[in-house]
Amino acid sequence: MQQTIELASNERYLEIVSIIKEVCEDNLNKDYLFLAENLCKELFKAQIDALNKGKANSWACGIVHAIGLQNNLFSNKSNVRIKAQDFYKLFNVSSSTGLSKSKEVRSHVDMEEDKWLIGNINEDIDKSTSEEVMDNNEAIDDEVAVETIETIDDKVVNEVKEENNLVIEVDEDLKEANKIVKRALKEKNYNKKVKIAKEALRKSNKCAEAYIILSNDKALKNEDKIELLNKAASFTEEVIGKENITKLKSKDLNLDIVKAYIKVKYEVAKLLWSNNERDKAISELKLILKIDEKDELVVRGTLLTWLIIEDRDEEALELISKYSSDNLIDIRFSKVLLLFKSNNLQDAERALRIANAYNENVINYIIKLNRLPKDINEIKGNSKEEVAIRYYEKSKEAWDNINGVVGFIKDSRSRL
């Protein structure tokens, strides 16, 4: 288990895996991704020095190529059709480089083992899953192990902590109001949303989601929106118990009242930021992460960007360290910013390579090749382009304010 944790924070490993993931997801399939990731893990667990030398995309190509050879990827027997010459282009390497790295990979690992065959994947998944659960059960008293098992099986953690869970009593009127407001959330027309939200508030003035809907009125000033949301937060704290807010357990986070409270605090934070009350905005997001460390609402990316803009770099580094294995592009690109600010240019370029492997569209906005659309609110999908737009829109100030970083990105781009 210790080895798994170490891999999760190994930058070189993450760099290679990120490239494997992108190529397999876009051009092969989940079976190749599963086997290639496992092969990459095995190579790193063997602590092969050569993995830290050369370009990450070359190693990624060699690893996937080794899996491909074992599974007849380049023959008519394969369900996945791809020509060898096109395969190397996916990794932006020459055929000689790809073949060389594939040969080196196969020299370190016995590729004749059945576990590298696609037909045996289900058996391997069952085995690895049971072993992972066994490892975590043996380390249940260890703090890190408890956090790890929580991501694998919330049920186990909840059973361990059950006796410490708080009892939050929601009265019948509020339950009914929450049912009503759920109808509003399904409506596309804002006026209809407002009508249903007001109906919910007549049933119970503690319905937080209803206040969120009312606060979305574009005619309201930010101060009025914040007042509405603070009213929602106050009523919600009354239900949960203000003294209990930071004592909530994972089981409690599934309650509608708690989800609504976290959502309200996020909306307040965004309004405070736009009002230039930045310290208060940051405090609101820190409270959310204190309540929900797993961060189901994904506020950590926004918080990280705000910390960098406000030159609170030590706090930003602590946040990155906490979510070191996170694939969120906010974390990946913010790390580039921080490394550049500290003049660690070599590490910054490596971090950029990793970030770019997760989403290659972001750089085009940073170096002004692409412009943000006029109405960001219309960007609601999760394509790489849309994710890049949303990320750059909220982090633009950070990129624009750090002298020389755009030039650094332009210069590094040719080597990615």
N, C-alpha and C positions, 0 to 999 in steps of 0.2 A: 504493500500500500504506500509506503514511503516513496517508492520508486515512481508510482503513479503521480503523486503530488509533485515530485521533482520535475517530471516531464511537463506537467501543466504550467510550470514556470520557466521552462527551458526555451529561450527565445529562438534558438536555431531549429529546434524540433517544431515549434509552432510555425515558424517561417515555412519549413518544408511541407508540413501537413496542410497549411492553408492553401498552398499551390495545388497539392494533390486533391484537396476537397473541391476547389473551383473547377479543375479540369474534369474530374470524375462526374461531378454533378451536372455539368453543362454538356459533356460529350460522351460519357460512358454510362454508368449506372451505379446504383447504391451498392451492388455486390462488389464491383471493382473498388469503390471507395472504402468499403469495410475491410477488404483484404489488404489494400495498399496502406491504410492507416495502421493496421496490425503489423504489417511488415516494417513500417517506419518505426513503430514502437520497439519492435524486437531489435532492430539495428541500433537504436539509441540505448536500449538497456544493455547491449553488449559493449557499450562505451567505445565505439570505433572512432578513433581520432580523425580519420579522413572526412567524417561527416561535417566537421567544422571548417573544412577547407573547400574552396570552389564555390560556385554559384548554387543557391538553393534550388533554382528551377532545374538545374542539371540533375541533382540528386532526386528531385521529385519525379523527373522523367525516367530515371533509371529504376526507381522503385516500381512505378506503375508498369513500365516495360517488362520488368521481371515477372510481375503478376500476369501480364498479358501473354507472355510466351508460354507460361504454364497452363493458360486457359485458351490457347489457340486464337488469341485475339486477332491475329493478322491472317487467318485462314478462313475458308468458306464454312468451317465447322462452327464458327462463333455466331451467337445471336446479335452481337454488336458488330456493325460493319464499319471498319475504318482502315484506310490504307496506311502502311508504315510511314510513307513520306508525309502524310497529313498528321500522323500521330506526333512526330517530333515538333511540328509547327505549333501544336497546342501548348508546348512548354517553351517555345521560342529558343530551341536549341538545334544544333546540327545533328544529322543522323549519326555521325561518328562520335559525338559527345554522348548522345543518348545511349548508344550501344556500349560505349566504354563504361558508363556509370552502371548500366544494367549488368554488365559482366562483373563489375566490382561488387555490386549488391549480391549477386548469386554466388560469389566466392565466400561471402560471410554467412550466408543462410542456406540451409538445405531446402531448396525449392521443390524437391521431389516429394516432400511430405504432403500427405493428403489435405492438411489444413489450408494449403494454398490453392485448393480447387474450389471453384464457385459452387459445385454440387454439394460440398460439405459445410457450407456456411451456417446453416441452421443449427447443426450439431455444435459448431464452435461457439456460436452465440450463447446457446444454453449453458455450455461448460464455463465460458468466461463470466457469464452473469452469476452463476452459482458460486464461483470462486470469489467474485468480488463481494458478494453478500457475506460469505464466510469470513473473509478478511476483515470486513467492517464490524461484524458481530464480535470478533475476537478483540477488537480495539475500541469497544463501546465506551470505555471509561476515558479514553483519550479525547481531548477537546477537538482536535482536528478531525478525528474519526467521526465524531458526532455530527460535525458540519458536513462531512462528505456523505455520510449515510443519509442525511436529510435530503440531499439532492437525488439520491437513488430511490429512497422509499420513505416518504413523509410519514407513512403509517407507523413505521418502527419508532421514529423519533417521537411522534405524538403519544404512543403508548408509554414511552419512557417518561414523558413530561406530563402525562395526563393529570396526575394528582395536583400539579401546579397550575393548571389552566384556570383562568378567571371565568366566573359565571357572569355573562352580560345579559341582563333581562331587557327585552324589547316589548313594550306594551302593545296591545292588540291594535290600537289606532295607528301606531307607527308601522306595524306590519302591513296593515291595510293600505296605508299611504304609499309604502314602498311597492306594493303590487300595482297601485294605480300609476305611479310614476314610470314603471317599466313599460307601460303602454306608450308613454310620451317618448321614451328613448327609441322606440321603433318608428316614430313618425319622422318624415322628411321635411314637412312643412313646419317652419319655426313657430308660426302663430298657433298652430294646433298643439305643438309641444307646450307652449306657454299656457294654453287653456287647460290642458291636462295637469300640468305642474301646479297650477293654482288650485285645481280640484284636490290634488294630493295634500296641499298645505292646509286646505280647509279641514281635511281629515286629521292631520297632525302637523303642527308647525315645526316639528323636528325632522322633517323629511329633507335630508341634505341634498339628494339628487335634484329635488325640485328647485332649490336655491341655485344650484349650478346652472340649470336650464335658464332661469330668469337672468342670471348674470351674463349670459351670452348675448343679451340685447345690445346691438351695436350702437344704439342711441345713448346708452348709459356712459357716464364718465368712469374712468378707472376707479376713482374713489368710491363711487356708488356700487360698482361691481365688488370691490373688496369688502365693503360693508355688508353686502348680501352674503358673501362667502364666509365672512367672519361670524355672521349670525348662524350660518349652518354649522360651522366648526364648533361654536359655543354650545349649541343644542346637542350636537353629537357627543361632545366631551361630557355633557351632563348625563347622557345615556350610558356611555362606556365607563365614566368615572375618570376625571382628569388625572387623578393619581395613578390610574392604571394604564394610561396611554403608552408609556414606554416599557410596560411589563407584559405586553401582549405576547402570546406564544403563537407558533405556526398555525395551530388549529383555529385560533381566534381570527386570524387574518382572512379566513374564508367567509366570515360573517359580513352580510351586506352593509351593516352599520359601520364596520371598520374599513371596508373597501371605500365607502362613500367619504369617510373622514380623510383618508389618504388622498383621494381624488380632489377633495376640497382644498387641502393644504397645497397640492401641486398647482391648482388654478390660482390660488392666492400668491404663491411664489412667482409665477409668471407675470402676474399683474404688478407685483411689487418691483420686479426687475424692470419692466417697461416704464414704471414710475421713477426709476433711478434710485429706488430704495434697495440697493443691492445687498447690503449686509443682512437686511431682514429677509430678503429673498433666499439667500444662501442658507440662512438659519432654518427656514421652512423646509428646504430640501434635505438638510442634514437630519432634521427631525423625522422625516419620512424614512430615511435609511436606518435610523435608530429603531424605528418601529418595525420595519420590514427589511432586514439585511439582504434577503434574496431579491428584493427590489422588483416585484412583479409589474410595477408601473413603469419601470425602466427610466427612473429619474437621474440615475448616476451619470449618464452621459451629459445631460444638461448641467448638472452640478459641476462636473469636471471642467467643462468649458467656461463656466462662470468663474470658477476659482482661478483659472489661467488668465482670464481677462482682468481680474482684480489683482493679479500678481501674488496670489496666495499659493505659491508654487509648492511649498512644503506640504500643505494640505492636499494639493492636487496629486503629489507623488504618493502620499499615504493612500489616497483613494485608488490610484492605479495599482498599487501593491495589493490592496484588498481584493481587487477584481483582475488579478494578473492573467488569469486564463480566459478572460472574457473575450468573446468574438465581436462584441459591439464596436462598430466603426468609430464611435465617439471616443472610446477608450484607446483604440489603435492609433488614430490620427492625433489625438491629444498627446499621446506619448511622444510622437515625432516633435510636436511643438516644444514640449518640456526639455527634451534632449537637445534640441537646437538652441533653446534659450540658455542652457548650461554649457554650450559650446562643445558638446559631445557629438561632433558631426558624423563620425563613422557609425556610432550607435544609432544616430538619428536616421541615417540612410538605410540601415538595416531595418529599423522600425518602420520606415516608410515602405520598404519592400513588402513587409508583412501586411501592413495596412492596405496597400494597393492590391495585394492578392485577394483580400476580402472584398474590396470594392474599388475597381479601377476608374470609376466615374468621378470620384471626389476630386482628384488632381485637376481635372479639366476646369472645375469651378475655382479652385485655389489659384491657378495661374491665369484665370480670366479667359480661357478658351470658350467656356460656356457661361451664359448669364442666367441668373435666377429668374424664374417666371414672375410675372407681375403679381399674381395671386397665389401665394404659397398655400393658402387654406384649401385650394382645389387639389393639392397634391395629397392624396389619401391612400395610394396603393403602396405595395411593398417591393416593387421592382428595384433593382440596384440603382437605377437612375433616380427614382423617386426618393429612395433612402438617402442617396448622395445629396439631393437638393435640400431635404429637410435638415441633414447634418450641417451643410455649409451655411444655410440660412441662419442657424442659431450660433454658429461658431465664426462667422465672417469677421466679426470685430476682433477676435483673437488673432486670426491670420493676418489681418490688415495692420494690426498694431505692433507686430513683432518685426523689427527692421531686419531685412535680408532674408527672411524665411521663404518668401515667394520665389526669389532668385535661386535659393538653395533647392527648392522643389523642382524648378525648371531644369537646373543643372543635373540633378539626380535622376530625373525622369528618363533620360536617355540610357541610363545604366540599369534600369529596373528589369 
